[in-house]
Amino acid sequence: MEDQQSTSTPPPLPDRLSVDPRSPHHVAAVFERDVGIRFNGKERHDVEEYCISEGWIRVPAGKTVDRRGQPLLIKIKGTVEPFYR
């Protein structure tokens, strides 16, 4: 019975989270459920990384990629509110 209860409650969302599995801020257990980001009151679907305490998100800069083929990210400052959908 305890196992069913622990799987139904999601882990708490961390202060800083990254989509990239190579990042030290990537938490795989969080991505077992769908995570949404509300930035300055509007929901964003293109967020690659966020930090609540510092108040920023990183999003791709168009279709530009670096020499390894990863998207170039820009940092935008504002109010960050992560949530589970």
VENLINVEN-V743564 format. One record per residue. N is the residue number from 1. RES is the residue in three letters. SS is DSSP state (h for helix, s for strand, l for the rest). D_FIRST is the distance of its C-alpha to the first C-alpha in Angstrom with 2 decimals. Layout:
n:N res:RES ss:SS d_first:D_FIRST
n:N res:RES ss:SS d_first:D_FIRST
This chain:
n:1 res:MET ss:l d_first:0.00
n:2 res:GLU ss:h d_first:3.79
n:3 res:ASP ss:h d_first:5.42
n:4 res:GLN ss:h d_first:5.43
n:5 res:GLN ss:h d_first:6.62
n:6 res:SER ss:h d_first:8.95
n:7 res:THR ss:h d_first:10.39
n:8 res:SER ss:h d_first:11.23
n:9 res:THR ss:l d_first:13.13
n:10 res:PRO ss:l d_first:16.22
n:11 res:PRO ss:l d_first:17.95
n:12 res:PRO ss:l d_first:20.89
n:13 res:LEU ss:l d_first:24.14
n:14 res:PRO ss:l d_first:26.60
n:15 res:ASP ss:l d_first:30.15
n:16 res:ARG ss:s d_first:31.65
n:17 res:LEU ss:s d_first:30.29
n:18 res:SER ss:s d_first:32.12
n:19 res:VAL ss:l d_first:31.64
n:20 res:ASP ss:l d_first:33.68
n:21 res:PRO ss:l d_first:31.64
n:22 res:ARG ss:l d_first:34.63
n:23 res:SER ss:l d_first:34.42
n:24 res:PRO ss:l d_first:33.06
n:25 res:HIS ss:l d_first:31.42
n:26 res:HIS ss:l d_first:29.30
n:27 res:VAL ss:l d_first:25.50
n:28 res:ALA ss:l d_first:23.94
n:29 res:ALA ss:l d_first:20.35
n:30 res:VAL ss:h d_first:21.86
n:31 res:PHE ss:h d_first:23.52
n:32 res:GLU ss:h d_first:20.42
n:33 res:ARG ss:l d_first:20.82
n:34 res:ASP ss:l d_first:24.25
n:35 res:VAL ss:s d_first:26.02
n:36 res:GLY ss:s d_first:29.01
n:37 res:ILE ss:s d_first:31.86
n:38 res:ARG ss:s d_first:34.01
n:39 res:PHE ss:s d_first:37.33
n:40 res:ASN ss:l d_first:39.89
n:41 res:GLY ss:l d_first:38.20
n:42 res:LYS ss:s d_first:38.19
n:43 res:GLU ss:s d_first:35.44
n:44 res:ARG ss:s d_first:36.42
n:45 res:HIS ss:l d_first:35.30
n:46 res:ASP ss:l d_first:37.38
n:47 res:VAL ss:s d_first:35.94
n:48 res:GLU ss:s d_first:35.65
n:49 res:GLU ss:s d_first:34.88
n:50 res:TYR ss:s d_first:34.56
n:51 res:CYS ss:s d_first:34.84
n:52 res:ILE ss:l d_first:34.00
n:53 res:SER ss:l d_first:35.87
n:54 res:GLU ss:l d_first:39.01
n:55 res:GLY ss:l d_first:38.86
n:56 res:TRP ss:s d_first:39.47
n:57 res:ILE ss:s d_first:38.28
n:58 res:ARG ss:s d_first:39.70
n:59 res:VAL ss:s d_first:40.62
n:60 res:PRO ss:s d_first:42.70
n:61 res:ALA ss:s d_first:46.47
n:62 res:GLY ss:s d_first:47.30
n:63 res:LYS ss:s d_first:47.60
n:64 res:THR ss:s d_first:48.97
n:65 res:VAL ss:s d_first:47.52
n:66 res:ASP ss:l d_first:48.28
n:67 res:ARG ss:l d_first:49.86
n:68 res:ARG ss:l d_first:46.51
n:69 res:GLY ss:l d_first:45.69
n:70 res:GLN ss:l d_first:43.09
n:71 res:PRO ss:s d_first:43.60
n:72 res:LEU ss:s d_first:45.52
n:73 res:LEU ss:s d_first:43.50
n:74 res:ILE ss:s d_first:44.94
n:75 res:LYS ss:s d_first:43.51
n:76 res:ILE ss:s d_first:43.53
n:77 res:LYS ss:s d_first:43.12
n:78 res:GLY ss:l d_first:41.59
n:79 res:THR ss:l d_first:38.52
n:80 res:VAL ss:s d_first:35.23
n:81 res:GLU ss:s d_first:32.03
n:82 res:PRO ss:s d_first:29.09
n:83 res:PHE ss:s d_first:26.23
n:84 res:TYR ss:s d_first:23.44
n:85 res:ARG ss:l d_first:24.57
